[in-house]
């Protein structure tokens, strides 16, 4: 059976139409102690080294909601970075955070059993409304995380209002793929259109 990170990578790849990507499992290392997920990148001449630190529960076992979100976020960061590198496009930290917030919502609220508006509302509230930030709002990281959260919340509400509630899966996938392929300016515009 595939690992949880590998299953998350496969789901995201299906949503976004990503054919070839390096297997995420090859780049995972357990986070030390209580450390949160982290994507470590080192650019070298001709290539990039990547390592993802995920909570120890990523290897199996019972996960808290926060640990599951960290794993989704780490896989999202990895896949987005790999796809942007494959397409020889830049990626900003805001893009990574915004995409990860959308990916968490997508994977946690849209499952094979179908879309349940009440469940989606609970997930949106948990991900976007009842949030505790580690960084103050007047710091670069704090401002970036708050902006990513706000934009993702708006985009998630837009997806549900326009597509999911009406069973319009095809157009929703088209919008998700457009969002995924967009650079920072277009991503912000798509989210703000909500």
N, C-alpha and C positions, 0 to 999 in steps of 0.2 A: 504494500500500500504506500502511496506517495506521502511525503511529509506534508504537514499543514502549510508551510511556506510554499512548497511546490504546487499544492492544490490552489492556493490563493493566486499564485502566478498564472496558473492555467486558466482560472476564471477571468482574471483581468485581461489576459491575452485574448480570450474569446470575445469579451465585451468590446475590446478595442481593435480587433482584427490584426493582432501582432503575430506574425508567423514564426519568426526565428528570434529567439533570445537565449542567452546563456542560462543554464539552470541555476536558479537562485541558491539552491542548497550548496553549490560549490563555493559560495562566497560568504557563508554564514559562520559566525563565531558567537558563542554564548556571551552575553553581557556579564560583566563582573558584578557580583553581589546584587545590589538593588538598582544598578544603573539602568537607564532607559535605553530604548532602541537608538542606534546611531548608524549613520552611513559615513564611512571613512573613505575618502578619495585622495589619491596621490597621482598627480600628473607627471609622467616621465616622458622623455623623448620617444615619440612613436606609439605610446600606449598609456593607458590609465589603469592604475591598480585600485581595486574596490574591495572593501570588506564591510559586511553588515553585522552589527552586534544586535542580537535579539534576546528577549527574555529567555531564561533557561527552559521555560514551559513550551517554547516553540518546538522542541524535540518530541514532545508528547506530554500527556498528563492534562490535568484540569487547569483551565486558564480563567483568570478574572476577565471582566469586560475590558479593563485597561490594558492587560497583557495582550488580549486579542487585537485590540486597536493598535498597539505598538507593533505587532507582527504584521498586520495589514499595512501599516505605514512604512515599515522597513522594506517590505516586498514592493510596495508601490514606488518608493524612491528608487530602488534598484532597477525595476523594470522601466521606469520613465527615463532614468539616466542612460540605460543601455539602449533604449529605442532612439533617444535623441542623438547619442553617439553614433549609432548605426546610420542615422539619416544625416549625420554631420551637421547637427543643429545645436545651438547653445541651450543651456537650461539654467534658469535662475533659482535661487533658493525659494523665492515666493512661488514660482511654478511648482516646484517639488512639494511644498507644503499644501498649496491649493489642490493639486491633483490628489494628494494623499487623503485630504479631507473628503473629497468627492468619492474616492475609492472606498473609504471606510463606510460612508453612507450607502453606496451602491451595494456592496457585499453584505452589509448587515440588514438592509431593508428590502432588498429584492432577491427573493430566493426561489427555488424551484417549485415551491408550493403555490406561488403566485404572489400578487401584490395585495397587502392588507393595509388600507389607509391608516387605521388606528396604530398598527405596529410601526409604520413608517413615521407617524407623528411622534411616537415615543422615542424612536431612534434619533430623529432630528433634534428633539428636545435634549436628549442625553449627549449627543455629539456637539451641538451648536449652542444650546442655551445654558445648560448647567455645566459650565466649563470653569476649571481652575487653571490659571496660567502660572508657569514657573518663573516667567520673566516679566518685569514691570512694564507697563504700557509705554513708558518714555524711553525704553531701550530699543535698539534695532530689532532684536529677536522678538521682543514683546509686541512691537508694532506689526511685524511681519506675521506672527502667529494669529494675532487678532484680525488682521486683514484677510488672511487665508480662511479663517473660520467664518467670518461674515460673508465673504464671497461664495464659499462653498454652501453655506446655508441658503443663500438666495438661489444658487443654481439648483440645489436639491429640490427646493420648493417648486422651481420652474419645471424641472423634469416631471415631477409628480402631477402638477396642475395641467400641463400640456399633453403629456403622453401616458404616463402610467395609469392614472385613474380611468382612462378611456381605452386601455388595452392596446395602445398604439406602440407596440414593441419595436417595429421596424424603424419608424421615425425617431424613437428614443435612441436606438443604437446609432443612427446616423448623427444625432446631436452629440452623443457621447464621443463618438469617433472624431467629430469635428473639434470638440473641446480638447480631446487628448492630443490631437495633432497641432493645436494652436500654440503659438508663443505667448509670452506673458501678456502683451497688450490685448490680443484677441481673447484670451481666457478671461481677463478682467471684464472686457466688453460683453462677452456672452453671459457672465455671471450677473453683471449689473443690469442687463436687459430684463431681469426677472422683476 
